């Protein structure tokens, strides 16, 4: 088979491997700026007097995750970091081979045959989503082909992407741009 270069969609930010959504907490935070503050709203006097809101910005991309809903800064920091990982997974792409993608250890460990069970609230979800989107986009939004490269069924890959509505919408927009039909929701 002749070499076919990966498709590059310029609407995403390109980042060097490893994808920032796959980094450990300490390593990712070392690449970020963390700010705290106060926000108004429900939560009573504690929320209005204590800096419980957390804003985490990935310096290289400018992408931010924030959380303000808890009364604890520690809980908000955890939630903000998870939201940052999701946004990084959706908005950033690392270059990968369209046909010879090497599955990550996390992907191999989580995969069960042709299935990939993962709860979208689980800490592994952003890293799995990032890897899946990298391959889907490298294959010019060919979800069936990407599923084959990733070793899972097309329905499992579609389900993984569909859990995050912004990712699902971006994949469908990309599919339309290249002349493919939308994935069913």
C-alpha positions in Angstrom: 0.0 0.0 0.0 1.3 3.4 -0.9 1.9 6.0 1.8 -0.9 8.4 2.2 -0.2 11.5 4.4 -2.6 12.3 7.3 -5.3 14.8 6.6 -4.7 18.1 8.5 -7.7 20.2 9.3 -6.5 23.8 9.9 -9.5 24.6 12.2 -7.8 22.8 15.0 -4.7 23.9 17.0 -1.7 21.6 16.3 0.3 20.5 19.4 3.3 18.3 19.6 3.0 14.7 20.9 2.1 13.7 23.5 -1.4 15.3 23.4 -1.8 17.6 26.5 -5.1 15.9 27.4 -3.1 12.7 28.0 -0.5 14.1 30.4 -0.5 13.4 34.1 -2.0 16.0 36.4 1.3 17.4 37.7 2.8 17.5 34.2 -0.3 19.3 32.7 -0.5 21.8 35.5 3.2 22.7 35.0 2.2 23.8 31.5 -0.8 25.9 32.8 -1.5 29.1 34.7 -3.9 28.7 37.6 -6.0 31.6 38.9 -8.5 31.7 41.7 -11.2 34.2 42.4 -14.8 34.8 43.6 -18.0 34.7 41.7 -21.5 35.6 42.8 -24.4 33.3 42.8 -25.9 30.6 45.0 -23.7 29.2 47.8 -24.1 31.7 50.5 -21.7 33.9 52.4 -18.8 31.4 52.1 -18.9 31.5 48.3 -19.0 35.3 48.3 -16.1 35.8 50.7 -13.7 33.1 49.7 -11.7 32.6 46.5 -13.3 29.2 45.5 -13.5 29.7 41.7 -10.7 28.1 39.8 -9.5 29.1 36.3 -6.8 26.9 34.6 -5.3 28.1 31.3 -3.1 26.0 29.1 -0.3 28.5 28.3 0.7 27.1 24.9 -2.9 27.1 23.4 -4.7 29.7 25.6 -7.5 27.1 26.2 -9.2 27.5 29.6 -11.1 25.3 31.9 -12.9 26.7 34.9 -15.2 25.7 37.7 -17.1 27.8 40.2 -20.0 25.6 41.3 -18.5 24.1 44.4 -17.9 25.8 47.8 -14.4 24.1 47.9 -11.5 25.3 45.9 -10.0 21.8 45.8 -13.2 20.4 44.3 -13.4 23.3 41.8 -9.7 22.7 40.8 -10.4 19.1 40.1 -13.5 19.9 38.0 -11.7 22.8 36.1 -8.8 20.4 35.3 -11.2 17.8 33.9 -13.0 20.5 31.8 -9.6 21.8 30.5 -8.7 18.2 29.4 -12.0 17.9 27.5 -11.5 21.2 25.8 -7.9 20.3 24.9 -9.1 16.9 23.5 -11.6 18.6 21.3 -9.7 21.7 20.1 -6.1 20.3 19.7 -4.7 17.8 17.4 -1.4 15.9 17.3 -0.2 14.4 14.0 -0.6 10.7 13.7 -0.4 8.2 10.9 -3.7 7.7 9.2 -3.1 3.9 8.6 -0.4 2.9 11.1 -1.4 4.7 14.3 0.2 3.2 17.3 -2.4 2.8 20.0 -1.5 4.2 23.4 -1.1 2.0 26.4 -4.2 3.5 27.9 -6.2 2.7 24.8 -4.9 -0.9 24.8 -5.6 -1.3 28.5 -9.2 0.1 28.2 -10.2 -1.8 25.1 -12.0 -5.1 25.6 -12.0 -6.9 22.2 -13.7 -4.5 19.8 -15.4 -2.5 22.6 -14.1 0.5 24.5 -16.3 0.9 27.6 -15.7 4.3 29.3 -17.9 6.6 31.3 -17.6 10.2 30.0 -17.1 11.3 33.7 -14.1 9.0 34.1 -10.7 10.6 34.3 -9.5 8.5 31.3 -12.2 9.9 29.0 -10.4 13.0 27.7 -7.3 11.1 26.8 -9.3 8.5 24.9 -11.3 11.1 23.2 -8.2 13.0 22.1 -6.6 9.8 20.6 -9.8 8.9 18.8 -10.2 12.4 17.3 -6.6 12.5 16.2 -7.1 9.3 14.2 -10.6 10.3 12.9 -9.3 13.6 11.6 -6.0 12.1 10.2 -8.3 9.8 8.2 -10.3 12.7 6.8 -13.2 12.1 9.1 -13.6 8.4 8.0 -15.0 7.1 11.2 -15.3 3.5 10.0 -11.6 3.5 8.9 -10.5 5.1 12.1 -12.4 2.5 14.1 -10.5 -0.2 12.2 -7.2 1.4 12.9 -8.1 1.8 16.6 -9.3 -1.8 16.8 -12.9 -1.1 17.9 -16.3 -1.1 16.0 -17.6 2.0 14.3 -20.5 2.1 16.7 -18.2 2.1 19.7 -16.1 4.9 18.3 -19.2 6.9 17.4 -20.5 6.4 21.0 -17.2 7.6 22.5 -17.3 10.8 20.4 -21.1 11.3 20.9 -20.7 11.5 24.7 -19.2 14.9 24.2 -21.6 17.0 22.2 -19.1 19.6 21.0 -16.8 16.9 19.7 -19.7 15.2 18.0 -20.7 18.4 16.3 -17.2 19.2 15.2 -16.8 15.7 13.6 -20.1 16.1 11.8 -19.1 19.6 10.5 -15.8 18.1 9.3 -17.6 15.2 7.6 -19.8 17.7 5.8 -16.8 19.8 4.7 -15.2 16.7 3.0 -18.5 15.5 1.5 -19.4 12.7 3.9 -22.8 12.3 5.6 -23.4 13.2 9.2 -23.2 10.6 11.9 -26.5 9.8 13.5 -27.0 11.1 17.0 
